[in-house]
Amino acid sequence: MMFWYDHDMSGWGYAWMGLGMVVFWGLLIAGFVLLVRSAVQPYDGRPSLHHAPTAEQLLAERFARGEIDRDEYVSRLETLRGHTSRKANG
């Protein structure tokens, strides 16, 4: 005689199966949404990580805005790059 009902699923089996189905569909939908969002967002050519500007970039911005004049810009740029021009005293 064949035992058709020997390995039937209990209430917990149905609960785990239902939970697994919800997790599966949730992950599938979330992956699809992330894929669509990454495809729709415009790429502006800049890296996604935001780095702080360097000291030379900040100095160049100040010069471009007119906050410092050319002589001060060149002097500070040389100082940043390590090329200090020392004036002889007297």
Solvent accessible surface area in square Angstrom, and as a share of the most:
residue,aa,sasa,rsa
1,M,212,0.95
2,M,136,0.61
3,F,160,0.67
4,W,193,0.68
5,Y,186,0.71
6,D,88,0.45
7,H,169,0.75
8,D,105,0.54
9,M,87,0.39
10,S,74,0.48
11,G,59,0.57
12,W,188,0.66
13,G,21,0.20
14,Y,126,0.48
15,A,52,0.41
16,W,161,0.56
17,M,109,0.49
18,G,27,0.26
19,L,93,0.47
20,G,38,0.37
21,M,114,0.51
22,V,99,0.57
23,V,78,0.45
24,F,112,0.47
25,W,130,0.46
26,G,39,0.37
27,L,125,0.62
28,L,92,0.46
29,I,105,0.53
30,A,48,0.37
31,G,38,0.37
32,F,133,0.55
33,V,71,0.41
34,L,115,0.57
35,L,119,0.59
36,V,65,0.37
37,R,137,0.50
38,S,74,0.47
39,A,83,0.64
40,V,111,0.64
41,Q,112,0.50
42,P,127,0.80
43,Y,181,0.69
44,D,92,0.48
45,G,49,0.47
46,R,164,0.60
47,P,99,0.62
48,S,101,0.65
49,L,127,0.63
50,H,173,0.77
51,H,146,0.65
52,A,88,0.68
53,P,70,0.44
54,T,79,0.46
55,A,55,0.42
56,E,63,0.28
57,Q,97,0.43
58,L,87,0.43
59,L,11,0.06
60,A,41,0.31
61,E,78,0.35
62,R,79,0.29
63,F,78,0.32
64,A,88,0.68
65,R,149,0.54
66,G,60,0.58
67,E,95,0.42
68,I,12,0.06
69,D,86,0.44
70,R,158,0.58
71,D,103,0.53
72,E,58,0.26
73,Y,43,0.16
74,V,51,0.29
75,S,62,0.40
76,R,102,0.37
77,L,27,0.13
78,E,62,0.28
79,T,84,0.49
80,L,88,0.44
81,R,134,0.49
82,G,56,0.54
83,H,124,0.56
84,T,78,0.46
85,S,92,0.59
86,R,214,0.78
87,K,185,0.78
88,A,102,0.79
89,N,156,0.80
90,G,126,1.21
